[in-house]
């Protein structure tokens, strides 16, 4: 019952704001922080953080991904939220890092993560559904190879009831093209409840371990936009797109 009431309140608020001239829809976009790879390139860690819409509470989530199995590792996600509007974001971040520190150390997250291509939030005329990049070389030398990642977005089943938000949430499939060959890297059969009522997905970037000049440990990061209390909110997911 509480979930229905909360959803109705969010819907009513969104309609009310939409009817007020000059009032922009308020939501929130989590920010992304790549924490690094393990020395052997098997594990990738990242943080997402921001100020929660509706409550105004600062939060941080830390994830550790096993690229060999495409699954969470080290007991993550580790989530921290400070239930005070006046609390600084730094307090939530410090709390999350304190709780996740043992797992990050145990999985040897010591190798910096290098962005080899990024889609900035201010990019113009970019729907975020494809991203193309090459492997970095030394100095001013040209990149090697060409990789294109593409997203296909479609309605998919979920345990989350999104009927008040236009029905089913959206899943995605990710395809990689390299050297003229196409390969589907991932396709949702169900949308995890943790993603909520997803509106869409966009590429955020691709990362490699420091001093990696092969594609083995490449990680694609996606922005995930889902219905929130005051409009679409952004979170992140990361998945391996290399050749491990």
N, C-alpha and C positions, 0 to 999 in steps of 0.2 A: 504493500500500500504506500509506504514511504517513497519508493522509487517512482510510482505513478505521480504522486503529489509533486515531487521534485521536478519530474519531467514537464508536468503541466505548468509549474511556475516558470521554468526556463522558457517554455514555448510562449507563455503570456508575456514575459518580459521582452522576448525578441520581437513579438508583434508590436508591443507598445513602443519600443525604440524605433522600429521601422516606420511608425506613423508620425514620428516627431521630426519636422524638417530640420536638416542640418546636423542631426545626431548620427554619428557613425556607430556601426555595430562594434561593441567592445568584445574582444576575446584575448587570447594570449598565445604567443609563440615561444615554445621552449627553445633554448639555445643549446648548441652542440659543442662538446669539448672532447676531442680524441685524446685518450689517456695513454695509448701506446699499444705495442705488440709485445708478446713474449720474445725472448732472444731467438727462439727457433721459428718464429712466425706462425705458430699454431693458434695462439690466443690473441684476441683483440678486445681492448677495454675502452669504454666511452662513458661519458657523463651527459645527462640532459638536465637543464635547470631553468628556473624561472619563477614568476609570481603567479600563483593560481588564480584563475578568473573566478569571480563570485566572492570567494573568501578573502583574497588579497594576501594569502599565506605564501611565504617563500618555500620552495621545495627543490630537491635534487634527487635524481635517480642515477645509480651507477650499474652498468652492465658489463659482464665478462662473457665473451662468446668463444666457444670452441669451434674453430673454423673447419676442423675435420668432420665434426658431427652436426654442425649448424645448430648448436643448442647452447643454453646457458651453462655456465660453469661457476664454481666457487661459491655456490649458495646465492648467486645474484638472480634477479635484481636486488640491490640494496636501496631502499627508499627512505628519505628523511624529509619531514615537513615540520615547520615551526608554526604552531597554531596561534600566531600573533601577527596582526597586520603591520605592526611597527617593527617587527624583528628584521634585521638585515639579512639579505640573501647569504652573506658569508657564513652565518651561523648554521644554516641548513647544509651548506656545502661542507663545512668542517665536520659536522655530525656524520654525514654520509661517508666521507673519506676515512673518518675514524673507524666506522663500522666495516668498511670494505677493505681497509688496509691489509689485513691478514691474507685475504684471498688474492689481492693484487700481488703481494709479495710471494705467496706460495706458487703463483703461476708465472712468476718472473716477468712481470710487465715492466720491462726496463728499456725497451727499444722504441724510440719515438715513432709516432705515426705521421707520415708525410702525405699531405693532400696533393694528388697529381692532377685532379680536376675538381672544381667546385662550382656550384650554381648559387650565386649570391642572392639574398632576398630582394635586392634591388635590380636584378636582371630584367631587362625589357624584352618583350615579345618572345618569351620563353615559357612554354607550358610545362616544362619540367618532365616530359614523358620520355625523352631520349637524352643520352649523354655520350659524347664521343671523346676518346683520349688515346694517347700513345704512351709507351713506356719511356720514362726519363732516361737521358744519357748523361754524359759528363760535360760540364761547362756549357758552352754554346752549341754543342752538337745537337743535331735534330733528334726528335723522339723516334723510337723504333716501333714498328707495327701500328695497327689501328684497330681499336676495339669500340664497338657501339653497343650500348645497353638500351633496351627499350621496355617500356611498361605497357601492359594491357590491363585495364581496370574493368571489373564486372561485379555484379551483385553475387553475393555468396552467403550461404547459411551461417548462422551464429547462434549462440545461446543467449545473446543480448537482445532484448526486445527494443527494436528501433522504429516501431510503427508510428510513433509521434514525429519521427524525423524522416519521413518519406520512405518507410519500409526497410528492406534489408540493407545491412552495411555492405561496403564494397571490399572485395578481395582484389588480388593482383597476380599477374604472371610476369616474370622477368626473363627476357631473352637476350642472349649475348651473340653478337656477330663478330667473328675474327677470322681474318684470312679467307673470307668468302664462305665460311662455314657458320651455320646457325645452330645454337643449342639453347634449349629452355633450361634455365638455371633453377627456377622456382615457379610453382603454381599453387595457389591456395585452393584447397577443397572446402575448408571452413575458415572463417575469420575468428581468430582467438578473442575471447572475451576481453582480454587486456587492451585490445585496440579500441574498444568501445564502438560507437556508431560511426564508422569511417565514412567520410565524404569523398576523399581522394588521396592519392599518393603522388609525390614528386621526387625527382632525384635531388639530393643535396650535394653529393660528391663521391669520390672514390679515393681510397687511402691505400698506401703501401708501407711496409716497414722501412725504416731508415736504412739506406744503402742496399735496398733491394732493387735489382734491375731485371727481375723476371716477374711474371704475373701470378706466381703460385699463391701468394697470400693476399691478393687484392680483395678489398672489402668495399662493397657499395653501401652507402648510407642513404636511406629514404626518409623524407619528411612524410609524416602520417597525419592527415588533418581529419579530426573527428568532431562531431557535435559536442559542444560544451555548454556551460551554464549561460554564457553571454555571446555565443557564436562559435565558429569553428576554432578549435585549439590544435596546436601542433605538438607532436611528439616525434620520436625517431626510432627507426629500426635499422639494424645492420645485418648484412648477409654476405657470405663468401661468394665471390664471382671468379675466383682464380682456378688454378688447375691442381690443387692439392689432392 
